[in-house]
């Protein structure tokens, strides 16, 4: 694990905010326009105005980010946001239901020293996209703080670290918020110096696997480099226009204790009972409208196939069968030409074919359900490489509604223009660890860590 420290968070003051639920929000990248509007209306100090400030008529490239920074500064001046008096580890519990069962995921927020991916003990598991990193860097530069936390996983088979923090938190009154999905979020600030020292020591030799927030982590690294270059330019003010030679900029460093060397992170033990990974299913457009016979003919060399009666609604039976067998090598594909669901289980020939078409990847990567689906089935056997980006959904009801042209997965009510759907098992935490240690990245949306972490519980200032 990179160096882990407590920090003095900037937080909403309950002297000004009657209900913390009114001012928190899910991560920016899961907020659609309807939810954005709802959050704007919920409270004038809702964090959505910072993490996803909406476009206004006549906006230039930077205006959304300037407005976000203006809200932060105004709320600090008004006392709506207040900096904690001393550094803390912030114990964070999320209480939620899945399939009628209650779960509690336990972790804690800290700041960790930034290490470039691939050069230290912080491991990514999914690819990132430049556009998102540019957007988040503009926001970080404007607000000069981490507005949302990274989600990191660490090995702790006995859950020793969170148990120590939970014991210390027992004497602290938590703040509580309920999000728009009904998930209850509780936060305790643990400032006991002995507990902090114990936890920091226990974390010292552990790797961290980024579960969510890859773009924000890389943005934090880019922001640190940007601040280092600016500091270097100030120190070499004799250079024309204050601009450093490229070599000097690359070698610019910050003092070791500068806040920009760190990023706010939620840390969860991989053995925590509430650490669930849920599936992400796919709905695709602009592929051929295969019949069940077409799919079976194209897949039969590599997969054992069978059809399910019941039309679109048989998705529920297909998923129930997949959940009960819990195999990465089993998929369900919807044949729009019939309509019909086809169950496909990989034969040894599938692994042999993957060894050819994904020769640069490890066996662990090639055996993932999402790897088999995209690299072998969709791109290779069905010949649909280059298809438009799928619609990603998590519930079987969403799959069914999308195929019927209903619900949020469909752009409009009526006949669906989805030509292919796929049900796929999620990667497990053991896959995340193994593939990350190979320094590989999983295909997009291989994992869905539910529930999402709230924005607005803590902010991490990047200036002293």
ROKE-900746 format. One record per residue (C-alpha): residue in three letters; x, y, z. Coordinates in Angstrom, 2 decimals, decimal comma, padded with zeros to 5 digits. Each point is the difference from the previous one (the first is absolute). Layout:
% ROKE-900746
DOKOL  code        x        y        z
DOKOL   ALA        X        Y        Z
...
END
This chain:
% ROKE-900746
DOKOL  code        x        y        z
DOKOL   UNK   000,00   000,00   000,00
DOKOL   UNK   001,29   003,49  -000,69
DOKOL   UNK   000,32   002,24   003,04
DOKOL   UNK  -003,40   000,37   001,69
DOKOL   UNK  -000,85   003,02   002,16
DOKOL   UNK  -002,94   001,50   001,85
DOKOL   UNK  -001,14   003,41  -001,20
DOKOL   UNK  -002,09   002,91   001,22
DOKOL   UNK  -002,98  -000,08  -002,31
DOKOL   UNK  -002,13   002,90  -001,15
DOKOL   UNK  -003,56  -001,04   000,86
DOKOL   UNK  -003,54   001,30   000,00
DOKOL   UNK  -000,84   001,67   003,31
DOKOL   UNK  -003,15  -001,39   001,59
DOKOL   UNK  -000,48   003,45   001,55
DOKOL   UNK  -000,96   001,12  -003,52
DOKOL   UNK  -001,28  -003,23  -001,60
DOKOL   UNK  -003,02  -001,55   001,70
DOKOL   UNK   000,26  -003,33  -001,85
DOKOL   UNK   003,22  -001,22  -001,58
DOKOL   UNK  -002,09  -002,05  -002,44
DOKOL   UNK  -001,01   003,25  -001,72
DOKOL   UNK   003,54   000,98  -001,01
DOKOL   UNK   001,71  -003,27  -001,02
DOKOL   UNK   000,00  -001,63  -003,44
DOKOL   UNK   001,25  -003,12  -001,77
DOKOL   UNK   003,17   000,26  -002,13
DOKOL   UNK  -000,24   002,40  -002,92
DOKOL   UNK   000,26  -002,72  -002,65
DOKOL   UNK  -003,25  -001,72   001,05
DOKOL   UNK  -002,08   003,20   000,17
DOKOL   UNK  -002,31   000,35  -002,99
DOKOL   UNK  -001,71   003,33  -000,87
DOKOL   UNK  -003,18  -000,94   001,87
DOKOL   UNK   001,87  -000,83   003,22
DOKOL   UNK   002,19   003,08  -000,42
DOKOL   UNK  -003,11   002,18  -000,14
DOKOL   UNK  -001,47  -001,75   003,04
DOKOL   UNK   003,18   000,53   002,01
DOKOL   UNK   000,14   003,66  -000,99
DOKOL   UNK  -003,54   000,44   001,32
DOKOL   UNK   000,60  -001,97   003,19
DOKOL   UNK   002,22   002,61   001,68
DOKOL   UNK   001,87   003,15  -001,10
DOKOL   UNK   003,20  -001,46   001,47
DOKOL   UNK  -000,26  -003,46  -001,54
DOKOL   UNK   003,42  -001,26  -001,04
DOKOL   UNK  -001,23  -000,62  -003,56
DOKOL   UNK   000,69   003,71  -000,61
DOKOL   UNK   003,68  -000,83   000,52
DOKOL   UNK   000,50  -003,47  -001,46
DOKOL   UNK  -002,33   000,47  -003,00
DOKOL   UNK  -000,81   003,66  -000,44
DOKOL   UNK  -002,54   000,30  -002,78
DOKOL   UNK   000,53   001,88  -003,23
DOKOL   UNK  -001,49   003,47  -000,25
DOKOL   UNK  -000,79   002,00  -003,15
DOKOL   UNK   003,08   001,75  -001,35
DOKOL   UNK   002,45  -002,11   001,98
DOKOL   UNK   003,63  -000,06  -001,06
DOKOL   UNK   002,40  -002,88   000,55
DOKOL   UNK   000,78   000,88   003,64
DOKOL   UNK  -003,25   001,50   001,27
DOKOL   UNK  -001,44  -003,17   001,56
DOKOL   UNK   003,19  -000,52   001,97
DOKOL   UNK   000,16   003,62   001,14
DOKOL   UNK  -003,57  -000,22   001,26
DOKOL   UNK   000,84  -003,21   001,87
DOKOL   UNK   002,96   001,69   001,68
DOKOL   UNK  -002,18   003,00   000,80
DOKOL   UNK  -002,47  -002,20   001,84
DOKOL   UNK   002,79  -001,59   002,04
DOKOL   UNK   001,43   003,39   000,95
DOKOL   UNK  -003,43   001,44   000,84
DOKOL   UNK  -000,93  -002,99   002,16
DOKOL   UNK   003,29   000,24   001,91
DOKOL   UNK  -000,51   003,73   000,55
DOKOL   UNK  -003,58  -000,57   001,17
DOKOL   UNK   000,99  -002,84   002,34
DOKOL   UNK  -001,96  -002,60  -001,98
DOKOL   UNK   003,30  -001,85  -000,46
DOKOL   UNK   002,40  -000,14   002,93
DOKOL   UNK   003,48  -001,52   000,32
DOKOL   UNK   000,41  -002,55   002,80
DOKOL   UNK   002,33   001,08   002,80
DOKOL   UNK   002,23  -003,07  -000,10
DOKOL   UNK   000,90  -002,81  -002,40
DOKOL   UNK  -002,14  -003,11   000,11
DOKOL   UNK  -000,63  -003,33  -001,64
DOKOL   UNK  -003,65   000,15  -001,02
DOKOL   UNK  -001,73  -003,34   000,55
DOKOL   UNK  -002,67  -000,40  -002,67
DOKOL   UNK  -002,78  -002,62   000,05
DOKOL   UNK  -002,59  -000,56  -002,73
DOKOL   UNK  -003,15  -001,96   000,87
DOKOL   UNK  -001,90  -001,33  -003,01
DOKOL   UNK  -002,24  -002,77  -001,29
DOKOL   UNK   000,69  -002,44  -002,82
DOKOL   UNK  -002,53  -002,68  -000,94
DOKOL   UNK  -001,91   000,58   003,24
DOKOL   UNK   003,04  -000,37   002,27
DOKOL   UNK   001,59   002,82   002,00
DOKOL   UNK   003,75   000,56  -000,28
DOKOL   UNK   002,48   002,39   001,60
DOKOL   UNK   003,20   000,97  -001,81
DOKOL   UNK   002,63   001,43   002,34
DOKOL   UNK   003,03   002,09  -000,86
DOKOL   UNK   001,77   003,19   000,87
DOKOL   UNK   001,04   003,16  -001,76
DOKOL   UNK   003,62   001,09   000,06
DOKOL   UNK   002,41   001,80  -002,24
DOKOL   UNK   002,61  -002,11  -001,76
DOKOL   UNK   003,23   001,09  -001,62
DOKOL   UNK  -000,33  -000,06  -003,78
DOKOL   UNK   002,06  -002,50  -001,97
DOKOL   UNK  -000,15  -000,27  -003,79
DOKOL   UNK  -001,84  -003,12  -001,13
DOKOL   UNK   002,50  -002,74  -000,77
DOKOL   UNK   002,87   001,42   002,05
DOKOL   UNK  -001,03  -000,68   003,60
DOKOL   UNK  -002,54  -001,87   002,08
DOKOL   UNK  -003,20   001,51  -001,42
DOKOL   UNK  -001,65  -002,12  -002,70
DOKOL   UNK  -002,74   000,99  -002,45
DOKOL   UNK  -002,32  -002,58  -001,50
DOKOL   UNK  -001,90   001,88  -002,73
DOKOL   UNK   000,91   002,28  -002,89
DOKOL   UNK  -000,46   003,78   000,19
DOKOL   UNK  -001,06   002,55  -002,61
DOKOL   UNK   001,78   003,32  -000,68
DOKOL   UNK  -003,18   002,10  -000,21
DOKOL   UNK  -001,07  -000,85   003,55
DOKOL   UNK   003,46   000,77   001,37
DOKOL   UNK   000,08   003,41  -001,70
DOKOL   UNK  -003,39   000,84   001,52
DOKOL   UNK   000,98  -001,09   003,52
DOKOL   UNK   003,33   001,85  -000,18
DOKOL   UNK  -001,79   003,24  -000,88
DOKOL   UNK  -002,27  -000,46   003,01
DOKOL   UNK   002,86  -000,84   002,37
DOKOL   UNK   002,01   002,98  -001,25
DOKOL   UNK  -002,95   002,34   000,57
DOKOL   UNK  -001,03  -001,28   003,43
DOKOL   UNK   003,47  -001,01   001,28
DOKOL   UNK  -001,36  -003,01   001,84
DOKOL   UNK  -000,99  -003,64  -000,44
DOKOL   UNK  -003,77   000,22  -000,36
DOKOL   UNK  -000,61  -003,77  -000,06
DOKOL   UNK   001,97  -002,93   001,32
DOKOL   UNK   001,79  -002,82  -001,78
DOKOL   UNK  -001,25  -003,49   000,88
DOKOL   UNK   002,91  -002,28   000,94
DOKOL   UNK   000,11  -003,64   001,07
DOKOL   UNK   002,65  -001,59   002,20
DOKOL   UNK   000,56  -003,59   001,23
DOKOL   UNK  -000,87  -000,65   003,66
DOKOL   UNK  -001,25  -003,55   000,47
DOKOL   UNK  -000,87   000,54   003,68
DOKOL   UNK  -001,47   003,49  -000,47
DOKOL   UNK   002,36   001,13   002,74
DOKOL   UNK   000,25   003,61  -001,16
DOKOL   UNK  -003,69   000,81  -000,26
DOKOL   UNK  -000,73  -001,77   003,29
DOKOL   UNK   002,53   002,23   001,76
DOKOL   UNK  -001,53   003,11  -001,56
DOKOL   UNK  -003,55  -001,14   000,76
DOKOL   UNK   000,94  -000,47   003,66
DOKOL   UNK   001,39   003,54   000,14
DOKOL   UNK  -003,06   001,39  -001,80
DOKOL   UNK  -002,36  -001,50   002,59
DOKOL   UNK   000,55   003,05   002,23
DOKOL   UNK  -000,64   002,48  -002,84
DOKOL   UNK  -003,38   001,27  -001,23
DOKOL   UNK  -000,30  -000,64  -003,74
DOKOL   UNK  -001,44   002,25  -002,65
DOKOL   UNK  -002,62  -001,78  -002,09
DOKOL   UNK  -001,36   000,48  -003,51
DOKOL   UNK  -002,40  -002,00  -002,16
DOKOL   UNK   000,49   000,16  -003,76
DOKOL   UNK  -002,56  -000,01  -002,81
DOKOL   UNK   000,11  -003,83  -000,17
DOKOL   UNK  -000,70  -000,44   003,71
DOKOL   UNK   003,56  -000,95   000,95
DOKOL   UNK   000,92   001,22   003,50
DOKOL   UNK   003,46   001,55   000,37
DOKOL   UNK   001,62   000,52   003,42
DOKOL   UNK   003,25   001,84   000,72
DOKOL   UNK   002,07   000,19   003,18
DOKOL   UNK   003,15   002,12   000,47
DOKOL   UNK   002,65  -002,00   001,92
DOKOL   UNK   002,71   002,28   001,40
DOKOL   UNK   001,54  -002,29   002,66
DOKOL   UNK   003,74   000,25  -000,70
DOKOL   UNK   000,75  -003,55   001,18
DOKOL   UNK  -002,65  -001,50  -002,28
DOKOL   UNK   001,19   002,14  -002,91
DOKOL   UNK   003,59  -001,14   000,53
DOKOL   UNK  -001,10  -003,65   000,23
DOKOL   UNK  -002,06   000,20  -003,20
DOKOL   UNK   002,71   001,85  -001,90
DOKOL   UNK   002,49  -002,68   000,98
DOKOL   UNK  -002,29  -002,86  -001,00
DOKOL   UNK  -000,65   001,61  -003,39
DOKOL   UNK   003,67   000,64  -000,73
DOKOL   UNK   000,86  -003,29  -001,74
DOKOL   UNK  -003,25  -000,56  -001,88
DOKOL   UNK  -000,74   000,53  -003,71
DOKOL   UNK  -002,99   002,08  -001,04
DOKOL   UNK  -002,22  -000,95  -002,92
DOKOL   UNK  -002,06   002,84  -001,47
DOKOL   UNK  -003,61  -001,19  -000,07
DOKOL   UNK  -001,54   003,21  -001,27
DOKOL   UNK   001,26   003,49  -000,74
DOKOL   UNK   002,82  -000,81  -002,44
DOKOL   UNK  -000,54   003,33  -001,77
DOKOL   UNK   000,09   001,91   003,28
DOKOL   UNK   003,19  -001,77   001,10
DOKOL   UNK   001,79   000,82  -003,24
DOKOL   UNK  -001,39   003,54   000,21
DOKOL   UNK   001,49   000,35   003,49
DOKOL   UNK   003,36  -001,10  -001,40
DOKOL   UNK  -000,28   002,50  -002,86
DOKOL   UNK  -001,00   002,77   002,41
DOKOL   UNK   003,01  -000,73   002,20
DOKOL   UNK   002,29   000,25  -003,03
DOKOL   UNK  -001,71   003,23  -001,06
DOKOL   UNK   000,50   001,58   003,44
DOKOL   UNK   003,62  -001,19   000,07
DOKOL   UNK   000,66   001,62  -003,38
DOKOL   UNK  -001,63   003,26   001,14
DOKOL   UNK   002,08   000,02   003,17
DOKOL   UNK   003,11  -000,66  -002,06
DOKOL   UNK  -000,90   002,90  -002,30
DOKOL   UNK  -000,35   002,31   002,99
DOKOL   UNK   003,38  -001,10   001,28
DOKOL   UNK   001,54   000,76  -003,40
DOKOL   UNK  -001,77   003,30  -000,54
DOKOL   UNK   002,99   001,16  -002,04
DOKOL   UNK  -001,07  -002,25  -002,86
DOKOL   UNK  -001,72   001,87  -002,83
DOKOL   UNK  -003,78   000,18   000,64
DOKOL   UNK   000,54  -002,19   003,05
DOKOL   UNK   000,03  -003,13  -002,18
DOKOL   UNK   002,41  -002,79   000,90
DOKOL   UNK   001,88  -002,08  -002,53
DOKOL   UNK  -001,78  -003,33  -000,59
DOKOL   UNK   002,70  -001,99   001,82
DOKOL   UNK  -000,28   002,22   003,07
DOKOL   UNK  -003,81  -000,29   000,01
DOKOL   UNK   000,21  -003,79  -000,13
DOKOL   UNK   002,36  -000,06   002,97
DOKOL   UNK  -001,92   002,54   002,10
DOKOL   UNK  -001,01  -001,40   003,39
DOKOL   UNK  -002,05   001,18   002,94
DOKOL   UNK   001,03  -000,02   003,64
DOKOL   UNK  -000,77  -003,45   001,40
DOKOL   UNK  -002,78   001,27   002,25
DOKOL   UNK  -001,77   002,11  -002,64
DOKOL   UNK  -003,73  -000,94  -000,06
DOKOL   UNK   000,03  -000,44  -003,78
DOKOL   UNK   002,22  -003,07   000,49
DOKOL   UNK  -003,03  -001,80   001,43
DOKOL   UNK  -003,48  -001,00  -001,11
DOKOL   UNK  -003,10  -000,63   002,12
DOKOL   UNK  -000,84  -003,70  -000,06
DOKOL   UNK  -002,60  -002,33   001,46
DOKOL   UNK   001,76  -003,22   001,03
DOKOL   UNK  -001,93  -003,24   000,34
DOKOL   UNK   001,36  -003,41   000,95
DOKOL   UNK  -000,49  -002,60  -002,72
DOKOL   UNK  -001,31  -002,49   002,59
DOKOL   UNK  -002,65   002,34   001,41
DOKOL   UNK  -003,35  -001,86  -000,08
DOKOL   UNK  -001,70   003,01  -001,60
DOKOL   UNK   002,46   000,15  -002,89
DOKOL   UNK  -002,27  -001,14  -002,84
DOKOL   UNK   000,64   000,04  -003,75
DOKOL   UNK  -003,15   000,13  -002,14
DOKOL   UNK  -000,41  -000,69  -003,72
DOKOL   UNK  -000,07   002,41  -002,92
DOKOL   UNK  -001,97  -001,30  -002,96
DOKOL   UNK   000,24   001,27  -003,58
DOKOL   UNK  -002,53   001,30  -002,53
DOKOL   UNK   001,42   000,59  -003,50
DOKOL   UNK  -001,17   001,81  -003,09
DOKOL   UNK   001,01  -000,25  -003,67
DOKOL   UNK   000,94  -003,66  -000,03
DOKOL   UNK  -001,79  -002,51  -002,23
DOKOL   UNK  -003,34  -001,17   001,43
DOKOL   UNK   001,23  -003,54   000,49
DOKOL   UNK  -002,45  -002,88   000,36
DOKOL   UNK   000,62  -002,68   002,62
DOKOL   UNK   001,12  -002,33  -002,81
DOKOL   UNK   002,47   002,65  -001,21
DOKOL   UNK   001,51   000,39   003,47
DOKOL   UNK   000,30  -003,73   000,57
DOKOL   UNK   001,62  -000,53  -003,41
DOKOL   UNK   002,58   002,72   000,64
DOKOL   UNK   000,76  -001,01   003,59
DOKOL   UNK  -000,21  -003,78  -000,16
DOKOL   UNK   003,70  -000,64  -000,60
DOKOL   UNK   000,86   001,71   003,30
DOKOL   UNK  -003,21  -000,23   002,06
DOKOL   UNK  -002,65  -002,50   000,95
DOKOL   UNK  -003,30   001,75  -000,73
DOKOL   UNK  -003,65  -000,46   000,89
DOKOL   UNK  -003,07   002,18  -000,46
DOKOL   UNK  -002,53   001,12   002,61
DOKOL   UNK  -003,71   000,33  -000,66
DOKOL   UNK  -001,88   003,09   001,10
DOKOL   UNK   001,20   002,78  -002,27
DOKOL   UNK   001,50   003,17   001,46
DOKOL   UNK  -001,31  -000,77   003,49
DOKOL   UNK   002,09  -003,18   000,13
DOKOL   UNK   002,90   002,27   000,96
DOKOL   UNK  -001,00  -000,58   003,64
DOKOL   UNK   000,30  -003,79  -000,39
DOKOL   UNK   003,30   000,38  -001,85
DOKOL   UNK   001,47   002,13   002,77
DOKOL   UNK  -001,30  -002,30   002,73
DOKOL   UNK   001,80  -002,90  -001,70
DOKOL   UNK   003,21   002,01  -000,29
DOKOL   UNK  -000,10   001,09   003,64
DOKOL   UNK  -000,55  -003,56   001,20
DOKOL   UNK   002,97  -001,38  -001,96
DOKOL   UNK   002,19   003,09   000,67
DOKOL   UNK   002,39  -000,62  -002,90
DOKOL   UNK   001,98   002,66  -001,84
DOKOL   UNK  -000,19  -002,07  -003,20
DOKOL   UNK  -003,80   000,06  -000,25
DOKOL   UNK  -001,80   002,74  -001,93
DOKOL   UNK  -003,55   000,68  -001,14
DOKOL   UNK  -000,61   001,72  -003,36
DOKOL   UNK  -003,26   001,38  -001,31
DOKOL   UNK  -000,83  -000,87  -003,60
DOKOL   UNK  -002,05   002,95  -001,25
DOKOL   UNK  -000,94  -001,82  -003,20
DOKOL   UNK  -002,19  -002,59   001,79
DOKOL   UNK  -000,27   001,40   002,82
DOKOL   UNK   001,75  -002,56   002,21
DOKOL   UNK   002,68  -000,33   002,67
DOKOL   UNK   002,99  -002,27  -000,66
DOKOL   UNK   002,01  -001,40   002,91
DOKOL   UNK   003,67  -000,52  -000,89
DOKOL   UNK   002,62  -001,83   002,09
DOKOL   UNK   003,60  -000,02  -001,16
DOKOL   UNK   001,68  -003,16  -001,26
DOKOL   UNK   003,77  -000,59   000,19
DOKOL   UNK   000,15   001,39  -003,55
DOKOL   UNK  -000,98   003,43   001,38
DOKOL   UNK   003,17   000,18   002,12
DOKOL   UNK   002,05  -001,17  -002,97
DOKOL   UNK  -001,48   002,71  -002,21
DOKOL   UNK   000,50   002,67   002,69
DOKOL   UNK   003,67  -001,01   000,28
DOKOL   UNK   000,34   000,96  -003,66
DOKOL   UNK  -002,09   003,19  -000,23
DOKOL   UNK   001,04   001,32   003,46
DOKOL   UNK   003,55  -001,34   000,08
DOKOL   UNK   001,28   003,12   001,72
DOKOL   UNK  -002,23  -000,48   003,01
DOKOL   UNK   000,31  -002,34   002,99
DOKOL   UNK  -002,08  -003,13   000,54
DOKOL   UNK  -001,77   001,82   002,84
DOKOL   UNK  -001,08   002,75  -002,42
DOKOL   UNK  -001,00  -002,40  -002,77
DOKOL   UNK  -002,23  -002,02   002,35
DOKOL   UNK  -002,14   002,97   001,07
DOKOL   UNK  -003,60  -000,09  -001,13
DOKOL   UNK   000,20   003,55  -001,35
DOKOL   UNK   003,18  -000,86  -001,92
DOKOL   UNK  -001,63  -003,06  -001,56
DOKOL   UNK  -003,08   002,04  -000,85
DOKOL   UNK   001,71   002,93  -001,68
DOKOL   UNK   003,23  -001,39  -001,43
DOKOL   UNK  -001,17  -003,49  -001,02
DOKOL   UNK  -003,77   000,10  -000,48
DOKOL   UNK  -000,88   003,49  -001,20
DOKOL   UNK   003,20   001,03  -001,79
DOKOL   UNK   001,22  -003,34  -001,34
DOKOL   UNK  -002,74  -002,61  -000,35
DOKOL   UNK  -002,86   002,39  -000,79
DOKOL   UNK   002,19   002,37  -002,01
DOKOL   UNK  -001,40   003,13   001,71
DOKOL   UNK   003,26   001,75   000,90
DOKOL   UNK  -000,37   003,76  -000,08
DOKOL   UNK  -003,62  -000,03   001,14
DOKOL   UNK  -001,30   003,14   001,74
DOKOL   UNK   000,57   000,26   003,75
DOKOL   UNK  -002,48  -002,27   001,82
DOKOL   UNK  -002,65   001,18   002,41
DOKOL   UNK   001,00  -001,38   003,40
DOKOL   UNK  -002,70  -001,08   002,46
DOKOL   UNK   000,09  -001,89   003,29
DOKOL   UNK  -003,47  -001,43   000,55
DOKOL   UNK  -001,70  -002,70  -002,06
DOKOL   UNK  -003,14   002,14  -000,02
DOKOL   UNK   002,05   002,70  -001,74
DOKOL   UNK   001,15  -002,49  -002,64
DOKOL   UNK  -003,57  -001,07  -000,66
DOKOL   UNK  -001,30   003,58  -000,05
DOKOL   UNK   002,77   001,09  -002,37
DOKOL   UNK  -000,72  -002,81  -002,45
DOKOL   UNK  -003,68   000,91   000,10
DOKOL   UNK   000,74   003,68  -000,60
DOKOL   UNK  -001,03   001,05   003,49
DOKOL   UNK   001,65   001,46   003,09
DOKOL   UNK   003,28   001,82   000,45
DOKOL   UNK   001,97  -002,41  -002,21
DOKOL   UNK  -002,06   001,08  -003,03
DOKOL   UNK   000,30   003,39  -001,64
DOKOL   UNK  -003,73   000,08  -000,78
DOKOL   UNK  -003,08  -002,06   000,73
DOKOL   UNK  -000,99  -002,57  -002,60
DOKOL   UNK   001,87  -002,53  -002,06
DOKOL   UNK   003,62  -000,37   001,09
DOKOL   UNK   002,86   000,51  -002,43
DOKOL   UNK   002,31  -002,22   002,07
DOKOL   UNK   001,17  -002,82  -002,22
DOKOL   UNK   001,95  -002,05   002,55
DOKOL   UNK   000,06  -000,40   003,77
DOKOL   UNK   002,38  -001,90   002,25
DOKOL   UNK  -000,15  -001,11   003,60
DOKOL   UNK   003,43  -000,45   001,55
DOKOL   UNK   001,31  -000,92   003,44
DOKOL   UNK   001,90   002,72   001,86
DOKOL   UNK   003,70  -000,39   000,70
DOKOL   UNK   000,76  -001,00   003,58
DOKOL   UNK   002,35   001,82   002,35
DOKOL   UNK   002,53  -002,80  -000,48
DOKOL   UNK  -000,03   000,79  -003,73
DOKOL   UNK   000,53   003,71   000,71
DOKOL   UNK   003,01  -000,83   002,16
DOKOL   UNK   001,57  -002,55  -002,37
DOKOL   UNK  -000,43   002,05  -003,17
DOKOL   UNK   001,12   003,21   001,70
DOKOL   UNK   003,18  -001,71   001,21
DOKOL   UNK   000,65  -001,03  -003,63
DOKOL   UNK  -000,17   003,76  -000,72
DOKOL   UNK  -002,85  -000,60  -002,43
DOKOL   UNK  -003,28   001,89  -000,37
DOKOL   UNK  -003,35  -001,76  -000,16
DOKOL   UNK  -002,51   000,77  -002,75
DOKOL   UNK  -002,30   002,94   000,78
DOKOL   UNK  -002,76  -000,64   002,54
DOKOL   UNK   001,42  -003,30   001,19
DOKOL   UNK  -001,01   000,84   003,56
DOKOL   UNK  -002,84   001,91   001,65
DOKOL   UNK   000,71   000,79   003,63
DOKOL   UNK  -003,34   000,75   001,62
DOKOL   UNK  -000,87   002,32   001,60
DOKOL   UNK   001,81   003,04  -001,34
DOKOL   UNK   001,88   002,21   002,44
DOKOL   UNK  -001,66   003,32   000,77
DOKOL   UNK   001,54   003,32  -000,95
DOKOL   UNK  -000,40   002,72   002,60
DOKOL   UNK   000,88  -001,91   003,15
DOKOL   UNK   003,57   001,30  -000,06
DOKOL   UNK   002,14   002,30  -002,12
DOKOL   UNK   003,79  -000,07   000,09
DOKOL   UNK   001,61   003,46  -000,42
DOKOL   UNK   003,14  -000,05  -002,14
DOKOL   UNK   001,44   003,17   001,47
DOKOL   UNK   001,20   000,55   003,57
END
